[in-house]
Amino acid sequence: MSDNITDWNWPLPDGGTTEFSFSLHRLQGIEHQRIEANMQETASNTHATRTVIELRKKIFSGELTGGTRLLEVPLAEELEISRTPLRDAMSRLAEEGLLERGRHGGFVVRKFTYADVIDAIELRGVLEGTAARLAAERGMRPDGLSCIQAVVARLENCFGEQPGEVDFEAYSKYNAEFHQELAALSGSDMIEREVERVTRLPFASPSAFMPDKADIAAFRRSLHVAQEQHKAIVSAISAREGSRAEALAREHARTARRNLEVVMTEGGMLKERVPSLALVVP
């Protein structure tokens, strides 16, 4: 049997035809190359995603402080990846706002001012307030309401019988879930995407100043206040009260600002327990 297909006649403008001959082996080779290229692209994307996570962790932990220039060769060796996915990862983090491009090429860990931190928290409040209003005005699926109500119930279980008794680790986890569900209730992919983007900043996430502070009375009190706000937001959305839901969500975001003020005022050891503040310059 011949390896060639020679019965394809393609019409020409002058009324004639031209014949194409393809080798089956060649077609199979082209397909193999396409599959191999797709696999390499997938692998590169996987490496880049893993690198984004690793670099973000180093930045959030304070290991890479604001102003640090990222050197490709030693960093690629440390993370055990090639320089291509490393560049992709750094480009993504630049889009997130954690890195910025250096004047002479490469990337530098971005420095933030105290005003930047306040603005990021305020922006999250605006976005989440819009999400809450849209959820109330447009309505939502019954399963969407039941999901966020279930998260609120799990948050409630984080509080013990004794005043000030809180499971901080569980609360932090379910608090993040609440805010994810709230953004999803908007029914807007754009709002959900922008909320996710701003919360990637190390000090703008809902739990940015929360973990490992169970011994600080002000933080314990703030969690009780925040939980009551969670309930009120869901209640307003359920009642289709858009303006009220928006105002409550914006006020809720300011809880993070008040917690930040406690950290900055107390300073010392308390400030050291929020490593991401190493990115903030006076």
Residue, then its C-alpha position, 0 to 999 in steps of 0.5 A: m500500500s502506498d504511503n502517499i495520498t494523491d487524489w486531492n485536486w484543488p481548483l485553480p482560478d483558470g479552471g484547471t486543477t492542481e494535485f497535492s501529494f502528502s506522505l502519511h509518514r510526514l503527516q504523522g511526524i507533524e502530528h507528533q511534533r505538535i503533540e510534543a510541542n503542546m506537552q512542552e508548553t504544558a510542562s513549562n506552564t506547570h513549572a512557571t505556576r510552581t515558581v510563582i507560588e514559591l516566589r510569592k511565598k518568599i516575598f510574603s515571608g519577608e525572605l525577599t524584601g522590598g527592593t531586592r533585585l532578583l538574579e536569574v541564574p542563582l534563583a533558577e539554580e535555587l528553585e531547580i528550574s530553567r530560566t524560561p519558566l522563571r521569567d514567565a513566573m516573574s512576569r506574572l508576579a509583576e502583573e500582580g504588583l509584587l515585582e516591578r521591572g528594573r531600569h536595566g532589565g530584570f525584576v525587583v521586589r516592589k516596595f510599598t508605602y503605608a498609603d499603598v497598604i491602606d489603598a489596597i485594603e480600601l480597593r478590596g472593600v470597594l470591589e467586595g462591596t460591588a460584589a455584594r450589591l450585585a448579588a443582592e440586586r441581580g439575585m443569586r442561585p439558591d445553592g450560592l446562598s446556601c454555600i455562603q451560609a454554610v461558611v458563616a456557620r463554620l466560622e461561628n463554630c470557630f468560637g469557643e464557649q469562653p470569651g476570647e476563645v477562638d480557633f485562629e487557624a480555622y477562622s483564617k481558613y473559613n474567612a478566606e472561603f467567605h470572601q471567595e464565595l462573596a466575590a462569586l455571588s456577584g455573578s461577574d467574572m470581572i469582579e471575581r477576577e479583580v477581587e482575586r487579584v487584589t487579595r494576592l497582595p500580601f497585606a490586602s487579603p482578608s486574613a492578612f493581619m490575623p494569624d498567630k495573634a491569639d494573644i492580642a485582645a484587640f485581634r480577638r475582639s475584631l474577629h467577633v465584630a467581623q463575624e457579626q458583619h459576615k452575618a449582616i452582609v449575607s442577610a442583606i444580600s438575601a433580603r435583596e438590599g443592595s445598598r445596605a449589602e455594599a455598605l456593610a461589605r465596605e465597612h467589613a474590609r476596614t476591619a483589616r485597616r484597624n488591625l493594621e493600625v494595631v500592628m503599626t502602633e504596637g510595633g516591635m515583636l508584633k510587627e515582626r509577626v507580619p513578615s509581609l510588612a517587610l515590603v512596606v517602607p516608612 
